Every structure is written in C-alpha cells, then in structure tokens.
Amino acid sequence: MFRIGEFSKLSGLSIDTLYHYEKMNLLIPGKIDKFSGYRYYEANQLVTVNKIMALKDSDLSLEEIAVVLNQNLPISSLIELLENKSIILEEEVNNEINRLERLRTNIFLIKNGGIPIMNEITIKRVEPILIASIRKAFHSSKFDEELESMWGKVNEYIEIKGGKRTIPCMMLYHTGWWDMDESSTLEVEVVEPITKSFAGNELISIYELPAVEKMVCIVHKGPFTTMYKTNEALFDWIKQNGYKKNGPIREIYHKGEWITDDPNEYITELQVPIE
C-alpha cells in the first residue's frame, strides 16, 4: 500500500485533490490508520484514477462521476459509455474545426476586400496580410518542379515553428508570363497567409503584404491551363482604362485540388495593383 504522498506522485493528483475525491466518495483510501489518520491507497486504485480522468474528459461533473463509479458498472459497460462520449466529443470537435475554417476564410475575405465576384472585373482595396513565403527566380521550363519544392519548404518551416496557416494560399508573380523576357525567367513567390508572426530564416520570409488602395481583380473558374485567357482579359482592361501595373500580381487559390478532383471547378482570383 502507498501513503497518500506516494500515491499522489504515482497518480499525478495533488494531496488536496485526493482529500476532495475522498469527501465526494469518488476515491476512498484502502486503509485509514485509526490512530494517526494516515491514509493508504492500494495499487489497483490507480485504475480508479484512470476511470475518473476518463469520465472527467468525457465532460461529466464530479457528482455524475461519483454516481457512475458507485454503480459498479462492468468494465464493458463503462467502456461503452466512454466510447459513446468520445463519438459525441469527436463530432463537437469537427464542428468547431469547421467553424474555425469558416472564421479564417471570412477574416481573409475581409482583408481581401470581400467575396470575389464571378465574371466581373472590379477594383477594391486590399488590407495588409501576414504571410510566410519563399521568393525565387528560375527558368520557366522548371515551373512545376520549382513550385513543388518551394511549397514543401515553406509549409515545412511553418510546421517546425508551430505556426498556423490560414486560407487561402497564393502566389505572387514579380516577373511572369505576361512580361517574359528572352531568357524565359520567372520570379515568383509562394505565399501562405499565417495567423501570427514568427522568425524567418535565410530562405523563408515572414512579413506583412502591404495594403493596396487600388487592386483590380477578376475571378477565373476552371483549370490553370486556361487561366492565360483570363489574364489577357484583365490586362486588356487595365490598358483600355488607362491604368498601369504597380506591383506583383497575386494569384489567390480559393478552390483547388485540395477541395475538388474536377479542374473545371477550380476558382482562382487574379489581382493586379494599379495606379
């Protein structure tokens, strides 16, 4: 048998908690010395501690736990009770995760000037956005290869730092397909919006994309292979209306392969800062 101090260390419960559990008839010492008042616990009472902790995690109050334990339910019945509670808890967690995703989406949409409007070219203000990114120049023939590596590295770094990504991800084209020089060199930046800042390194930049007062936008629905048509329409509109590009182009991925297997359902927002 273990004295209360020893049992406290073994069980992870404080001595005050053990006294409290005794008063509530949750965990009665195996023996109480009638002269000294010392309390002694048996090794098998550690299983009772596990039961109490499991029932607490299933969101039962101590009073409810006492009722359950004092019923002396068979282990199979207790396990069934806990399994049912775990299913309910899992559903609640999933609901909260979905709510969190909706919240983060709406936060981004507020920063991004609102919900993208399909089939229309609009001008809006875009708020600052905190990001983690990698920027690199490479030959256009290595586009897919380089991007796969860059996305992997930026997401791995966010994980290492314990950062939290928000949605959606995006790319910045500092030089791109619309103004390709003879060397066919692209300079692009893969971007993951994040919720809080942390230190970057020689490869990963952590900074805030600045606000843009005039951002002309268009939404492309369909595969990436046909996006050039939407890009051309956007730049024709900019030229016809007397504007000039004033910063890197943003490609924002609202819906992609992580949501649907049908490329025709992809939704990408193209944004160009103008002056």
C-alpha positions, -999 to 999 in steps of 0.1 A, spaced: 0 0 0 11 36 -6 9 65 18 -11 95 4 21 114 -6 34 84 -25 1 78 -42 -2 115 -51 31 112 -70 21 80 -87 -14 92 -97 -5 128 -106 -32 141 -83 -24 165 -56 -30 156 -20 -57 182 -17 -74 166 -48 -72 132 -31 -89 146 0 -116 162 -21 -122 129 -40 -125 111 -7 -151 135 6 -171 131 -27 -169 93 -23 -150 91 -56 -118 76 -43 -118 62 -8 -84 52 7 -79 14 11 -70 20 47 -71 48 72 -50 44 103 -74 49 132 -47 64 155 -26 85 132 -52 92 105 -27 83 78 -43 73 45 -31 44 25 -40 36 -11 -38 3 -30 -20 -1 -63 -52 -12 -81 -68 22 -72 -46 37 -99 -71 21 -123 -99 41 -105 -79 72 -110 -78 64 -148 -116 59 -148 -121 93 -131 -98 111 -155 -116 94 -185 -150 104 -172 -139 139 -165 -126 142 -201 -160 130 -213 -174 161 -197 -191 146 -167 -192 165 -134 -176 150 -103 -211 144 -89 -220 125 -121 -187 105 -119 -195 95 -83 -229 81 -94 -213 62 -123 -185 47 -102 -208 38 -73 -230 18 -97 -200 -6 -100 -207 -10 -137 -189 -38 -155 -158 -27 -174 -176 -34 -207 -204 -10 -198 -180 17 -186 -161 14 -219 -193 16 -239 -203 48 -220 -169 63 -227 -169 53 -264 -203 69 -269 -190 101 -252 -159 101 -274 -181 99 -305 -201 129 -294 -169 148 -285 -154 140 -319 -185 154 -336 -182 186 -315 -145 189 -323 -152 185 -360 -180 211 -358 -156 235 -341 -129 229 -367 -153 237 -395 -164 268 -377 -127 278 -373 -122 273 -410 -152 294 -418 -140 321 -395 -105 322 -410 -120 323 -445 -141 352 -436 -112 370 -419 -92 366 -452 -121 378 -473 -124 409 -452 -87 416 -457 -91 407 -494 -118 433 -500 -148 410 -499 -161 379 -517 -148 376 -553 -173 384 -579 -175 359 -607 -172 371 -643 -166 407 -634 -136 430 -633 -136 451 -601 -114 475 -583 -111 472 -545 -89 480 -515 -69 450 -501 -58 451 -464 -24 440 -451 -19 402 -449 7 385 -427 25 358 -447 53 332 -448 68 330 -482 97 319 -505 107 340 -534 128 326 -563 138 332 -599 141 302 -623 136 292 -659 100 287 -670 108 251 -680 112 243 -643 80 259 -632 62 228 -618 94 213 -603 104 245 -585 70 253 -572 66 218 -557 99 223 -538 90 258 -527 56 249 -514 70 220 -495 97 241 -478 75 270 -467 49 246 -452 76 225 -435 90 256 -419 56 268 -407 51 234 -391 86 235 -375 79 269 -360 45 258 -347 28 284 -369 -8 284 -380 -17 287 -417 -49 304 -427 -66 302 -461 -63 306 -490 -28 303 -502 -15 324 -531 14 332 -554 30 365 -563 44 370 -598 72 396 -596 80 388 -633 57 364 -650 42 350 -681 28 384 -692 61 402 -694 85 373 -702 120 384 -714 141 365 -738 157 344 -711 122 330 -701 130 337 -665 102 338 -639 104 354 -605 77 341 -582 68 339 -545 48 312 -530 27 325 -501 9 310 -471 -11 335 -450 -4 329 -413 -22 339 -381 8 351 -360 43 362 -368 75 342 -360 111 344 -371 121 337 -406 154 325 -419 177 329 -450 151 312 -472 117 318 -456 104 354 -452 79 363 -426 63 397 -433 31 416 -440 20 422 -475 12 459 -477 -23 472 -482 -32 481 -518 -56 510 -523 -64 500 -559 -64 463 -567 -81 453 -599 -95 418 -597 -110 391 -618 -121 355 -609 -111 326 -631 -132 294 -629 -116 264 -645 -82 247 -649 -50 265 -646 -42 257 -682 -69 281 -694 -60 309 -670 -40 328 -696 -73 339 -713 -85 355 -680 -51 371 -676 -52 386 -710 -87 399 -705 -76 415 -672 -45 432 -687 -65 444 -718 -90 460 -693 -61 477 -674 -47 491 -706 -80 502 -721 -89 521 -689 -56 540 -687 -41 522 -657 -6 508 -651 5 477 -631 20 489 -598 34 458 -581 35 420 -582 4 401 -595 -14 379 -569 -29 346 -578 -52 335 -550 -64 299 -548 -99 299 -534 -107 264 -546 -83 238 -560 -73 202 -560 -74 200 -522 -112 205 -524 -123 190 -557 -110 165 -582 -125 184 -611 -102 211 -625 -133 228 -641 -144 236 -605 -112 254 -596 -116 290 -585 -86 314 -587 -87 351 -582 -62 372 -601 -52 406 -586 -31 434 -601 -22 465 -581 -27 496 -603 -20 533 -605 
